[in-house]
Amino acid sequence: MADSKEEITGLKERVTQLETCYQVTSLLNSELNLTKLLDSIMEMVRSVMKADACSLLLLDEETNELAPPAASLLFFENREFLRHH
């Protein structure tokens, strides 16, 4: 029975991940503002990964360096994260 519960939990997590992929794909086809698009994608990924913060780096083809066009620091609802880290 324990295996079944673990399998169900794993399947629920996978469904959430696939839903997020679908949402990202929909955004790619609808959002014209690059900043809004990247912010939305980062928020979705942060949520699925259950991360406190995330950032995105894109390759600058002229300098061949990674550059942060957008960054997102999203913290717990009480915003105490910064005080403890």
Number of C-alpha atoms within 10 A of each C-alpha: 6 7 8 9 10 11 12 12 12 12 12 12 13 12 12 13 16 12 13 17 15 12 15 19 12 11 16 14 9 10 13 10 8 12 13 13 17 21 17 17 20 21 20 17 18 18 15 14 12 9 13 13 17 16 15 15 12 12 12 11 8 6 8 9 10 12 12 11 14 17 16 16 12 15 13 10 7 6 9 10 12 8 6 5 5
